[in-house]
Amino acid sequence: MAVTKTLRFVPLVTTFIIIFISTAITHGHATSITPRKVYLVFLDSEIIPSTKPAHLNLLKTVLQDITPEESLVYDYRSISGFAAKLSETEAKHLASVKGVVSVFPNQVVHLDRP
């Protein structure tokens, strides 16, 4: 008799545990991810050389939860700079580094629209 009563609660307890674990995982995962967008970073080439290693080293000083290799989108060679995925906080910090001329969000422009 006691076994029958216990078995009736197993599906309820199992459901509760599944909901609890999935909520904990989702909540923990969402709080650890920093929202990022692509920023264009222009550099003073007399202070910071326009090379990939220099760009990666510069990113290493501001990134919080991703690697410089994950952040770097493109190295510009004709101008001194690069494009990288940054959080707003990282972009502000990077803008204050000596040798960084400007940091601004990348914008998509459609030439066929007014």
All heavy atoms as an XYZ file, in Angstrom:
890
protein
N       0.815     -1.196      0.000
C       0.000      0.000      0.000
C       0.862      1.266      0.000
O       0.617      2.178     -0.755
C      -0.928     -0.049      1.218
C      -1.880      1.106      1.276
S      -3.251      0.777      0.208
C      -4.484      1.702      0.950
N       1.896      1.311      0.858
C       2.778      2.463      0.938
C       3.552      2.636     -0.357
O       3.805      3.750     -0.794
C       3.726      2.327      2.120
N       3.916      1.525     -0.993
C       4.644      1.584     -2.256
C       3.766      2.206     -3.335
O       4.219      3.017     -4.133
C       5.115      0.162     -2.665
C       5.728      0.183     -4.047
C       6.085     -0.393     -1.644
N       2.499      1.874     -3.378
C       1.579      2.422     -4.362
C       1.446      3.926     -4.200
O       1.466      4.665     -5.185
C       0.188      1.749     -4.228
O       0.357      0.342     -4.277
C      -0.724      2.194     -5.342
N       1.315      4.426     -2.973
C       1.204      5.865     -2.729
C       2.489      6.574     -3.154
O       2.444      7.654     -3.737
C       0.915      6.137     -1.258
C      -0.493      5.816     -0.854
C      -0.741      6.189      0.586
C      -2.165      5.862      0.984
N      -2.442      6.210      2.378
N       3.632      5.986     -2.884
C       4.909      6.584     -3.261
C       5.038      6.655     -4.772
O       5.481      7.661     -5.321
C       6.082      5.773     -2.670
O       5.908      5.684     -1.267
C       7.404      6.425     -2.978
N       4.653      5.613     -5.479
C       4.762      5.578     -6.932
C       3.879      6.615     -7.609
O       4.196      7.074     -8.695
C       4.446      4.177     -7.454
C       5.484      3.097     -7.138
C       5.011      1.751     -7.658
C       6.826      3.449     -7.749
N       2.787      7.012     -6.984
C       1.916      8.032     -7.571
C       2.609      9.395     -7.623
O       2.315     10.200     -8.483
C       0.625      8.148     -6.770
C      -0.418      7.147     -7.205
C      -1.743      7.476     -6.646
N      -1.847      6.789     -5.356
C      -2.743      7.024     -4.433
N      -3.625      7.977     -4.625
N      -2.777      6.346     -3.325
N       3.509      9.643     -6.698
C       4.180     10.941     -6.643
C       5.444     11.011     -7.508
O       5.973     12.080     -7.728
C       4.521     11.302     -5.193
C       3.310     11.604     -4.379
C       2.837     10.697     -3.447
C       2.630     12.794     -4.559
C       1.712     10.972     -2.696
C       1.502     13.088     -3.808
C       1.037     12.177     -2.874
N       5.916      9.887     -8.009
C       7.134      9.865     -8.819
C       7.003     10.749    -10.062
O       7.885     11.565    -10.331
C       7.537      8.417     -9.172
C       8.645      8.400    -10.220
C       7.969      7.676     -7.916
N       5.921     10.657    -10.861
C       5.818     11.537    -12.027
C       5.794     13.022    -11.641
O       6.400     13.853    -12.316
C       4.504     11.126    -12.695
C       4.244      9.741    -12.208
C       4.828      9.683    -10.837
N       5.127     13.355    -10.563
C       5.051     14.738    -10.116
C       6.430     15.247     -9.696
O       6.855     16.330    -10.092
C       4.052     14.868     -8.954
C       3.855     16.270     -8.389
C       3.302     17.198     -9.459
C       2.951     16.223     -7.188
N       7.147     14.464     -8.917
C       8.486     14.852     -8.464
C       9.441     14.941     -9.649
O      10.236     15.875     -9.761
C       9.002     13.856     -7.395
C      10.467     14.112     -7.078
C       8.144     13.930     -6.135
N       9.369     13.986    -10.547
C      10.222     13.992    -11.738
C       9.972     15.235    -12.579
O      10.916     15.889    -13.029
C       9.977     12.722    -12.585
O      10.176     11.578    -11.756
C      10.912     12.677    -13.779
N       8.716     15.580    -12.790
C       8.370     16.778    -13.553
C       8.930     18.021    -12.872
O       9.504     18.895    -13.523
C       6.833     16.893    -13.707
O       6.353     15.709    -14.336
C       6.468     18.110    -14.527
N       8.775     18.108    -11.567
C       9.289     19.247    -10.816
C      10.803     19.362    -10.973
O      11.346     20.443    -11.209
C       8.920     19.133     -9.335
C       9.517     20.216     -8.494
C       8.972     21.479     -8.483
C      10.650     19.969     -7.736
C       9.533     22.485     -7.719
C      11.216     20.966     -6.975
C      10.663     22.231     -6.961
N      11.506     18.252    -10.867
C      12.970     18.261    -10.990
C      13.382     18.708    -12.383
O      14.297     19.518    -12.540
C      13.555     16.869    -10.647
C      13.381     16.603     -9.141
C      15.022     16.765    -11.053
C      13.726     15.183     -8.719
N      12.725     18.213    -13.411
C      13.048     18.598    -14.789
C      12.830     20.089    -14.993
O      13.671     20.781    -15.577
C      12.230     17.760    -15.802
C      12.728     16.313    -15.767
C      12.328     18.349    -17.207
C      11.867     15.343    -16.546
N      11.699     20.617    -14.529
C      11.419     22.049    -14.672
C      12.454     22.865    -13.910
O      12.980     23.858    -14.413
C       9.989     22.380    -14.201
C       8.983     21.776    -15.176
C       9.790     23.891    -14.073
C       7.538     21.855    -14.697
N      12.784     22.464    -12.701
C      13.757     23.185    -11.885
C      15.128     23.223    -12.565
O      15.757     24.275    -12.668
C      13.871     22.542    -10.500
C      14.900     23.192     -9.632
C      14.623     24.389     -8.996
C      16.150     22.618     -9.465
C      15.584     24.999     -8.202
C      17.105     23.214     -8.669
C      16.828     24.410     -8.040
N      15.591     22.085    -13.051
C      16.912     22.015    -13.684
C      16.935     22.822    -14.979
O      17.874     23.576    -15.229
C      17.321     20.548    -13.937
C      17.604     19.867    -12.597
C      18.537     20.462    -14.860
C      17.851     18.377    -12.695
N      15.898     22.708    -15.799
C      15.894     23.451    -17.063
C      15.831     24.952    -16.816
O      16.463     25.732    -17.524
C      14.753     22.995    -17.967
O      13.510     23.297    -17.386
N      15.101     25.384    -15.805
C      15.048     26.804    -15.463
C      16.405     27.276    -14.972
O      16.872     28.348    -15.355
C      13.969     27.069    -14.383
O      12.721     26.599    -14.877
C      13.879     28.536    -14.046
N      17.053     26.495    -14.136
C      18.365     26.862    -13.612
C      19.394     26.963    -14.733
O      20.190     27.891    -14.779
C      18.813     25.858    -12.565
N      19.359     26.020    -15.658
C      20.302     26.033    -16.777
C      20.039     27.238    -17.666
O      20.959     27.958    -18.041
C      20.218     24.717    -17.588
C      20.793     23.578    -16.758
C      20.941     24.851    -18.925
C      20.559     22.205    -17.362
N      18.802     27.481    -18.009
C      18.461     28.605    -18.875
C      18.826     29.919    -18.224
O      19.422     30.785    -18.844
C      16.948     28.589    -19.212
O      16.643     27.341    -19.798
C      16.589     29.706    -20.154
N      18.488     30.079    -16.953
C      18.790     31.331    -16.260
C      20.297     31.531    -16.146
O      20.803     32.616    -16.417
C      18.147     31.334    -14.865
C      18.444     32.584    -14.110
N      17.926     33.792    -14.482
C      19.216     32.813    -13.021
C      18.362     34.718    -13.649
N      19.153     34.145    -12.753
N      21.013     30.520    -15.781
C      22.463     30.628    -15.650
C      23.123     30.921    -16.974
O      24.038     31.720    -17.063
N      22.645     30.297    -18.030
C      23.207     30.497    -19.357
C      22.934     31.909    -19.850
O      23.814     32.558    -20.394
C      22.619     29.462    -20.322
C      23.204     29.514    -21.683
N      24.521     29.218    -21.932
C      22.666     29.842    -22.870
C      24.761     29.358    -23.217
N      23.657     29.732    -23.804
N      21.748     32.416    -19.640
C      21.385     33.740    -20.123
C      22.178     34.831    -19.417
O      22.526     35.832    -20.022
C      19.891     33.986    -19.942
N      22.484     34.660    -18.145
C      23.203     35.697    -17.430
C      24.691     35.690    -17.732
O      25.365     36.678    -17.509
C      22.995     35.562    -15.903
O      23.433     34.273    -15.503
C      21.558     35.785    -15.519
N      25.228     34.593    -18.259
C      26.661     34.539    -18.531
C      27.003     35.045    -19.930
O      28.161     35.242    -20.232
C      27.174     33.114    -18.355
O      26.635     32.285    -19.356
N      26.037     35.268    -20.764
C      26.300     35.720    -22.122
C      26.132     37.233    -22.194
O      25.088     37.763    -21.840
C      25.368     35.034    -23.137
C      25.668     33.548    -23.163
C      25.526     35.641    -24.517
C      24.769     32.763    -24.072
N      27.187     37.901    -22.645
C      27.160     39.343    -22.799
C      26.677     39.674    -24.201
O      27.223     39.149    -25.168
C      28.580     39.911    -22.598
O      29.071     39.472    -21.343
C      28.573     41.418    -22.652
N      25.648     40.532    -24.329
C      25.201     40.885    -25.672
C      26.308     41.634    -26.421
O      26.923     42.536    -25.870
C      23.978     41.774    -25.435
C      24.001     42.143    -24.004
C      24.905     41.206    -23.294
N      26.549     41.240    -27.653
C      27.620     41.843    -28.443
C      27.104     42.255    -29.813
O      26.203     41.641    -30.352
C      28.761     40.843    -28.644
C      29.404     40.424    -27.372
C      30.529     39.432    -27.611
N      31.028     38.945    -26.356
C      31.763     39.661    -25.521
N      32.098     40.879    -25.830
N      32.152     39.162    -24.370
N      27.731     43.292    -30.343
C      27.510     43.660    -31.732
C      28.855     44.047    -32.311
O      29.840     44.198    -31.588
C      26.472     44.772    -31.859
C      26.766     46.045    -31.117
C      25.595     47.005    -31.265
C      25.790     48.225    -30.395
N      24.683     49.155    -30.510
N      28.911     44.198    -33.606
C      30.183     44.485    -34.259
C      30.478     45.982    -34.161
O      29.622     46.818    -34.471
C      30.170     44.024    -35.738
C      31.465     44.416    -36.436
C      29.969     42.512    -35.804
N      31.684     46.294    -33.721
C      32.174     47.666    -33.649
C      33.367     47.811    -34.583
O      34.153     46.879    -34.749
C      32.636     48.011    -32.232
C      31.519     48.240    -31.254
C      30.891     47.184    -30.626
C      31.087     49.526    -30.960
C      29.865     47.389    -29.720
C      30.058     49.745    -30.056
C      29.457     48.677    -29.440
O      28.439     48.889    -28.550
N      33.502     48.990    -35.187
C      34.670     49.316    -35.988
C      35.631     50.083    -35.097
O      35.230     51.035    -34.419
C      34.275     50.154    -37.203
C      33.253     49.504    -38.139
C      32.918     50.441    -39.286
C      33.768     48.187    -38.669
N      36.878     49.673    -35.088
C      37.894     50.276    -34.232
C      38.988     50.837    -35.126
O      39.612     50.092    -35.898
C      38.486     49.223    -33.263
C      39.527     49.859    -32.365
C      37.375     48.551    -32.454
N      39.211     52.156    -35.047
C      40.266     52.799    -35.824
C      41.408     53.178    -34.892
O      41.189     53.691    -33.793
C      39.722     54.010    -36.578
C      38.754     53.613    -37.650
C      37.393     53.715    -37.442
C      39.209     53.094    -38.851
C      36.493     53.311    -38.417
C      38.323     52.686    -39.830
C      36.960     52.794    -39.609
N      42.630     52.934    -35.359
C      43.814     53.070    -34.519
C      44.778     54.108    -35.061
O      44.815     54.373    -36.269
C      44.538     51.726    -34.427
C      43.706     50.532    -33.980
C      44.495     49.249    -34.176
C      43.281     50.695    -32.540
N      45.579     54.675    -34.181
C      46.704     55.514    -34.562
C      47.863     54.561    -34.841
O      48.423     53.959    -33.920
C      47.049     56.467    -33.417
C      48.190     57.407    -33.750
O      48.958     57.122    -34.698
O      48.333     58.429    -33.049
N      48.219     54.404    -36.105
C      49.216     53.398    -36.490
C      50.612     53.722    -35.966
O      51.478     52.849    -35.942
C      49.252     53.228    -38.006
O      49.580     54.452    -38.621
N      50.836     54.943    -35.515
C      52.134     55.275    -34.921
C      52.237     54.725    -33.495
O      53.324     54.544    -32.971
C      52.356     56.782    -34.934
C      52.513     57.335    -36.342
C      52.754     58.831    -36.351
O      52.999     59.419    -35.280
O      52.692     59.404    -37.451
N      51.093     54.471    -32.855
C      51.084     53.952    -31.487
C      50.797     52.452    -31.469
O      51.448     51.688    -30.763
C      50.050     54.717    -30.624
C      50.448     56.194    -30.546
C      49.946     54.111    -29.240
C      49.441     57.080    -29.867
N      49.801     52.026    -32.262
C      49.432     50.605    -32.330
C      49.561     50.154    -33.782
O      48.853     50.670    -34.654
C      47.989     50.379    -31.835
C      47.842     50.858    -30.387
C      47.616     48.904    -31.950
C      46.418     50.844    -29.872
N      50.462     49.222    -34.062
C      50.627     48.782    -35.451
C      49.380     48.082    -35.985
O      48.629     47.473    -35.231
C      51.809     47.818    -35.385
C      51.944     47.426    -33.965
C      51.324     48.512    -33.133
N      49.175     48.189    -37.279
C      48.005     47.565    -37.895
C      48.349     46.146    -38.321
O      48.462     45.840    -39.508
C      47.531     48.393    -39.090
O      46.305     47.869    -39.564
N      48.516     45.285    -37.315
C      48.794     43.869    -37.557
C      47.818     43.045    -36.744
O      47.327     43.492    -35.702
C      50.226     43.504    -37.138
O      50.352     43.688    -35.724
C      51.260     44.340    -37.867
N      47.543     41.850    -37.208
C      46.616     40.983    -36.495
C      47.084     40.703    -35.064
O      46.282     40.789    -34.135
C      46.391     39.679    -37.269
C      45.341     38.802    -36.643
C      45.006     37.605    -37.514
C      43.870     36.805    -36.912
N      43.430     35.740    -37.808
N      48.356     40.376    -34.826
C      48.788     40.151    -33.442
C      48.559     41.371    -32.535
O      48.156     41.225    -31.380
C      50.281     39.829    -33.573
C      50.426     39.286    -34.954
C      49.433     40.060    -35.778
N      48.789     42.569    -33.067
C      48.561     43.785    -32.275
C      47.075     43.949    -31.962
O      46.705     44.336    -30.847
C      49.095     45.008    -33.013
N      46.221     43.658    -32.932
C      44.776     43.760    -32.724
C      44.313     42.753    -31.672
O      43.510     43.083    -30.793
C      44.017     43.541    -34.037
C      44.339     44.566    -35.077
N      44.003     44.398    -36.399
C      44.965     45.764    -35.011
C      44.399     45.449    -37.097
N      44.988     46.289    -36.267
N      44.805     41.524    -31.758
C      44.429     40.499    -30.786
C      44.906     40.867    -29.378
O      44.179     40.691    -28.401
C      44.981     39.135    -31.201
C      44.361     38.533    -32.469
C      45.114     37.271    -32.891
C      42.887     38.240    -32.285
N      46.120     41.410    -29.277
C      46.629     41.832    -27.966
C      45.804     42.966    -27.388
O      45.537     42.998    -26.185
C      48.099     42.244    -28.061
C      49.028     41.052    -28.163
O      48.717     39.970    -27.681
N      50.166     41.248    -28.793
N      45.391     43.890    -28.220
C      44.554     44.997    -27.762
C      43.193     44.483    -27.283
O      42.708     44.877    -26.222
C      44.371     46.015    -28.892
C      43.555     47.259    -28.587
C      44.147     48.037    -27.413
C      43.477     48.151    -29.814
N      42.602     43.577    -28.041
C      41.311     43.004    -27.632
C      41.437     42.240    -26.316
O      40.543     42.283    -25.483
C      40.767     42.083    -28.735
C      40.188     42.790    -29.954
C      39.933     41.792    -31.075
C      38.913     43.524    -29.579
N      42.550     41.563    -26.124
C      42.765     40.783    -24.905
C      42.660     41.658    -23.654
O      42.227     41.195    -22.601
C      44.140     40.115    -24.959
C      44.361     39.061    -23.915
C      45.771     38.477    -23.991
C      46.065     37.887    -25.339
N      47.386     37.263    -25.446
N      42.998     42.937    -23.783
C      42.973     43.830    -22.615
C      41.569     44.246    -22.202
O      41.386     44.711    -21.081
C      43.805     45.105    -22.869
O      43.188     45.887    -23.903
C      45.237     44.768    -23.237
N      40.574     44.092    -23.087
C      39.216     44.567    -22.757
C      38.155     43.481    -22.717
O      37.097     43.676    -22.125
C      38.750     45.689    -23.726
C      39.670     46.884    -23.649
C      38.617     45.191    -25.151
N      38.399     42.343    -23.350
C      37.363     41.313    -23.429
C      37.127     40.651    -22.083
O      38.063     40.436    -21.318
C      37.731     40.266    -24.485
C      37.742     40.782    -25.915
C      38.280     39.707    -26.858
C      36.371     41.227    -26.344
N      35.860     40.310    -21.822
C      35.493     39.753    -20.533
C      35.219     38.254    -20.573
O      35.639     37.538    -19.681
C      34.269     40.482    -19.981
C      34.548     41.937    -19.732
C      33.306     42.718    -19.366
O      32.214     42.168    -19.328
N      33.469     43.985    -19.100
N      34.519     37.758    -21.577
C      34.130     36.344    -21.530
C      34.254     35.607    -22.859
O      33.703     34.536    -23.021
C      32.715     36.194    -20.966
C      31.680     36.990    -21.742
O      32.052     37.661    -22.719
O      30.504     36.948    -21.367
N      34.983     36.196    -23.806
C      35.309     35.481    -25.041
C      36.772     35.753    -25.372
O      37.368     36.688    -24.845
C      34.398     35.864    -26.239
C      34.582     37.321    -26.647
C      32.959     35.554    -25.950
C      33.872     37.677    -27.939
N      37.322     34.951    -26.250
C      38.717     35.130    -26.630
C      38.837     36.198    -27.713
O      37.864     36.464    -28.439
C      39.304     33.813    -27.163
O      38.662     33.490    -28.397
C      39.161     32.679    -26.156
N      40.013     36.790    -27.869
C      40.212     37.759    -28.946
C      39.938     37.160    -30.326
O      39.388     37.827    -31.202
C      41.688     38.153    -28.798
C      41.985     37.941    -27.355
C      41.168     36.731    -26.967
N      40.288     35.887    -30.500
C      40.044     35.222    -31.788
C      38.548     35.094    -32.080
O      38.131     35.182    -33.237
C      40.709     33.839    -31.812
C      42.230     33.877    -31.806
C      42.837     34.143    -30.422
O      42.115     34.099    -29.408
O      44.046     34.398    -30.366
N      37.733     34.889    -31.043
C      36.284     34.811    -31.224
C      35.688     36.189    -31.509
O      34.674     36.311    -32.188
C      35.608     34.242    -29.970
C      35.911     32.798    -29.703
C      35.398     32.345    -28.347
O      35.630     33.047    -27.345
O      34.757     31.273    -28.304
N      36.306     37.214    -30.987
C      35.794     38.573    -31.124
C      36.152     39.211    -32.466
O      35.328     39.891    -33.067
C      36.346     39.443    -29.986
O      36.017     40.790    -30.169
N      37.370     38.995    -32.924
C      37.857     39.661    -34.129
C      37.066     39.205    -35.356
O      36.957     38.023    -35.649
C      39.345     39.365    -34.332
C      40.034     40.162    -35.429
C      40.058     41.657    -35.094
C      41.444     39.649    -35.633
N      36.500     40.172    -36.068
C      35.711     39.882    -37.261
C      36.544     40.103    -38.519
O      36.522     39.299    -39.447
C      34.437     40.763    -37.307
C      33.672     40.578    -38.602
C      33.551     40.479    -36.106
N      37.293     41.209    -38.548
C      38.045     41.541    -39.757
C      39.203     42.470    -39.414
O      39.049     43.376    -38.590
C      37.123     42.221    -40.787
C      37.738     42.394    -42.134
C      37.807     41.336    -43.025
C      38.277     43.614    -42.514
C      38.392     41.488    -44.266
C      38.861     43.781    -43.758
C      38.928     42.714    -44.626
O      39.508     42.858    -45.851
N      40.359     42.242    -40.034
C      41.518     43.140    -39.935
C      41.568     43.999    -41.191
O      41.597     43.460    -42.302
C      42.822     42.330    -39.885
C      43.105     41.756    -38.537
O      43.199     42.540    -37.587
O      43.249     40.525    -38.445
N      41.593     45.305    -41.006
C      41.730     46.198    -42.153
C      43.213     46.446    -42.397
O      43.965     46.686    -41.472
C      41.001     47.525    -41.899
C      39.509     47.354    -41.783
C      38.883     47.385    -40.542
C      38.737     47.139    -42.911
C      37.510     47.208    -40.434
C      37.366     46.962    -42.816
C      36.760     47.003    -41.577
O      35.412     46.819    -41.466
N      43.625     46.386    -43.652
C      45.029     46.621    -44.002
C      45.213     48.015    -44.616
O      46.241     48.633    -44.413
C      45.529     45.562    -44.987
C      45.457     44.168    -44.445
C      46.458     43.973    -43.341
N      46.345     42.597    -42.849
C      46.648     42.241    -41.643
N      47.076     43.119    -40.791
N      46.523     40.995    -41.275
N      44.243     48.500    -45.374
C      44.391     49.795    -46.022
C      44.246     50.946    -45.027
O      44.749     52.031    -45.255
C      43.382     49.954    -47.159
O      42.071     49.809    -46.650
N      43.558     50.694    -43.945
C      43.450     51.659    -42.856
C      43.894     50.955    -41.585
O      43.920     49.726    -41.529
C      42.005     52.198    -42.683
C      41.030     51.035    -42.452
C      41.590     53.039    -43.870
C      39.642     51.467    -42.095
N      44.250     51.687    -40.592
C      44.699     51.070    -39.353
C      43.497     50.815    -38.464
O      42.952     51.734    -37.854
C      45.707     51.982    -38.646
O      46.206     51.352    -37.502
N      43.044     49.566    -38.424
C      41.892     49.244    -37.598
C      41.392     47.835    -37.824
O      41.984     47.061    -38.566
N      40.282     47.552    -37.160
C      39.695     46.223    -37.261
C      38.232     46.301    -36.855
O      37.764     47.306    -36.313
C      40.441     45.214    -36.370
C      40.499     45.576    -34.909
C      39.526     45.131    -34.027
C      41.533     46.354    -34.422
C      39.591     45.455    -32.678
C      41.607     46.674    -33.075
C      40.636     46.230    -32.200
N      37.495     45.237    -37.127
C      36.105     45.087    -36.689
C      36.085     43.941    -35.687
O      36.748     42.923    -35.890
C      35.195     44.777    -37.875
N      35.336     44.136    -34.592
C      35.288     43.107    -33.564
C      33.934     43.097    -32.883
O      33.259     44.132    -32.812
C      36.382     43.346    -32.524
N      33.540     41.917    -32.388
C      32.309     41.776    -31.615
C      32.621     42.162    -30.176
O      33.441     41.530    -29.510
C      31.799     40.338    -31.667
C      31.349     39.905    -33.033
C      30.874     38.469    -33.004
C      31.780     37.679    -33.903
N      31.562     36.256    -33.848
N      31.961     43.233    -29.701
C      32.210     43.755    -28.365
C      30.903     44.064    -27.656
O      29.898     44.384    -28.297
C      33.020     45.064    -28.444
C      34.347     45.034    -29.184
C      34.855     46.446    -29.419
C      35.361     44.225    -28.394
N      30.938     44.014    -26.342
C      29.807     44.515    -25.569
C      29.949     46.035    -25.511
O      31.012     46.594    -25.822
C      29.825     43.934    -24.154
O      30.908     44.461    -23.421
N      28.913     46.717    -25.095
C      28.968     48.176    -24.986
C      30.050     48.599    -23.989
O      30.793     49.554    -24.231
C      27.599     48.718    -24.560
C      27.520     50.216    -24.581
C      26.124     50.733    -24.274
O      25.155     49.970    -24.386
O      26.025     51.912    -23.906
N      30.155     47.874    -22.887
C      31.167     48.177    -21.866
C      32.575     48.000    -22.427
O      33.447     48.843    -22.208
C      30.976     47.262    -20.637
O      29.652     47.433    -20.148
C      31.983     47.559    -19.557
N      32.792     46.909    -23.154
C      34.108     46.661    -23.742
C      34.451     47.732    -24.765
O      35.597     48.187    -24.833
C      34.136     45.274    -24.386
C      34.057     44.148    -23.380
C      33.710     42.803    -23.985
O      33.193     42.746    -25.129
O      33.929     41.785    -23.299
N      33.461     48.148    -25.563
C      33.696     49.192    -26.568
C      34.092     50.508    -25.895
O      35.014     51.198    -26.352
C      32.445     49.386    -27.422
N      33.416     50.863    -24.811
C      33.758     52.101    -24.085
C      35.159     52.015    -23.498
O      35.926     52.975    -23.550
C      32.736     52.362    -22.984
C      31.405     52.852    -23.508
C      30.412     53.065    -22.387
C      29.068     53.492    -22.957
N      28.055     53.656    -21.900
N      35.500     50.864    -22.944
C      36.838     50.677    -22.378
C      37.895     50.767    -23.471
O      38.929     51.419    -23.307
C      36.906     49.347    -21.642
C      38.199     49.128    -20.927
N      38.652     47.881    -20.626
C      39.141     49.975    -20.451
C      39.823     47.976    -20.011
N      40.132     49.238    -19.894
N      37.647     50.126    -24.596
C      38.587     50.141    -25.706
C      38.790     51.563    -26.233
O      39.907     51.958    -26.566
C      38.089     49.217    -26.826
C      39.041     48.948    -27.979
C      40.332     48.303    -27.493
C      38.370     48.047    -28.994
N      37.729     52.350    -26.273
C      37.815     53.728    -26.772
C      38.729     54.589    -25.906
O      39.266     55.593    -26.382
C      36.426     54.340    -26.845
N      38.930     54.197    -24.656
C      39.769     54.993    -23.754
C      41.249     54.592    -23.796
O      42.076     55.221    -23.140
C      39.246     54.875    -22.315
O      39.468     53.568    -21.817
N      41.584     53.568    -24.563
C      42.965     53.094    -24.648
C      43.778     54.024    -25.540
O      43.324     54.429    -26.618
C      43.008     51.639    -25.190
C      44.435     51.186    -25.446
C      42.297     50.695    -24.238
N      44.999     54.362    -25.080
C      45.889     55.211    -25.870
C      46.199     54.536    -27.201
O      46.539     53.351    -27.244
C      47.182     55.464    -25.107
C      48.122     56.396    -25.826
C      49.359     56.672    -25.036
C      50.246     57.621    -25.840
N      51.462     57.955    -25.115
N      46.051     55.274    -28.270
C      46.298     54.745    -29.605
C      45.028     54.376    -30.344
O      45.048     54.161    -31.553
N      43.906     54.323    -29.634
C      42.618     54.054    -30.280
C      42.009     55.403    -30.646
O      41.775     56.246    -29.783
C      41.682     53.249    -29.352
C      40.307     53.096    -29.998
C      42.281     51.886    -29.043
N      41.770     55.611    -31.932
C      41.232     56.882    -32.417
C      39.729     56.946    -32.221
O      39.195     57.936    -31.720
C      41.593     57.105    -33.905
C      40.963     58.368    -34.446
C      43.109     57.134    -34.072
N      39.018     55.870    -32.607
C      37.561     55.852    -32.446
C      37.041     54.419    -32.431
O      37.659     53.514    -32.992
C      36.866     56.644    -33.556
O      37.106     56.057    -34.813
N      35.908     54.255    -31.775
C      35.210     52.974    -31.711
C      33.737     53.289    -31.892
O      33.176     54.079    -31.139
C      35.424     52.272    -30.345
C      34.641     50.972    -30.280
C      36.900     52.032    -30.084
N      33.129     52.704    -32.916
C      31.695     52.945    -33.105
C      31.028     51.721    -33.683
O      31.660     50.902    -34.350
C      31.441     54.198    -33.966
C      32.068     54.164    -35.330
C      31.384     53.657    -36.420
C      33.349     54.649    -35.523
C      31.955     53.634    -37.660
C      33.926     54.630    -36.783
C      33.230     54.125    -37.849
N      29.718     51.580    -33.416
C      28.989     50.399    -33.906
C      28.960     50.351    -35.426
O      28.829     51.383    -36.094
C      27.575     50.573    -33.358
C      27.653     51.647    -32.341
C      28.865     52.464    -32.644
N      29.087     49.172    -35.957
C      28.949     48.958    -37.384
C      27.491     49.151    -37.773
O      26.593     48.757    -37.036
C      29.398     47.538    -37.738
C      29.391     47.266    -39.222
O      29.774     48.117    -40.001
N      28.969     46.085    -39.602
N      27.256     49.781    -38.893
C      25.891     49.973    -39.382
C      25.764     49.390    -40.776
O      26.637     49.583    -41.618
C      25.536     51.463    -39.439
C      25.431     52.110    -38.090
C      25.028     53.569    -38.209
O      25.428     54.260    -39.133
N      24.226     54.029    -37.275
N      24.669     48.708    -41.006
C      24.377     48.177    -42.329
C      23.607     49.239    -43.088
O      22.596     49.766    -42.610
C      23.550     46.875    -42.244
C      23.183     46.380    -43.631
C      24.317     45.817    -41.474
N      24.109     49.592    -44.274
C      23.480     50.617    -45.094
C      23.037     49.970    -46.397
O      23.813     49.268    -47.040
C      24.457     51.776    -45.374
C      23.817     52.824    -46.274
C      24.948     52.390    -44.077
N      21.788     50.196    -46.761
C      21.253     49.668    -48.025
C      21.218     50.799    -49.043
O      20.539     51.801    -48.842
C      19.842     49.106    -47.818
C      19.811     47.972    -46.827
N      20.159     46.685    -47.163
C      19.519     47.943    -45.503
C      20.070     45.910    -46.103
N      19.693     46.648    -45.083
N      21.959     50.635    -50.128
C      22.043     51.690    -51.136
C      20.775     51.827    -51.952
O      20.531     52.865    -52.549
C      23.236     51.414    -52.064
C      24.599     51.431    -51.377
C      25.690     51.074    -52.369
C      24.869     52.774    -50.740
N      19.945     50.805    -51.985
C      18.744     50.858    -52.792
C      17.546     51.433    -52.023
O      16.452     51.476    -52.530
C      18.401     49.477    -53.336
C      18.169     48.450    -52.233
O      18.660     48.682    -51.106
O      17.507     47.436    -52.487
N      17.760     51.873    -50.794
C      16.672     52.444    -50.000
C      17.009     53.868    -49.609
O      18.151     54.203    -49.337
C      16.470     51.622    -48.716
C      16.034     50.213    -49.014
C      15.781     49.483    -47.732
N      15.644     48.060    -48.024
C      15.843     47.111    -47.151
N      16.182     47.396    -45.914
N      15.697     45.846    -47.477
N      15.983     54.705    -49.533
C      16.238     56.111    -49.130
C      16.603     56.217    -47.671
O      16.381     55.427    -46.855
C      14.922     56.820    -49.401
C      13.916     55.780    -49.736
C      14.630     54.483    -49.918
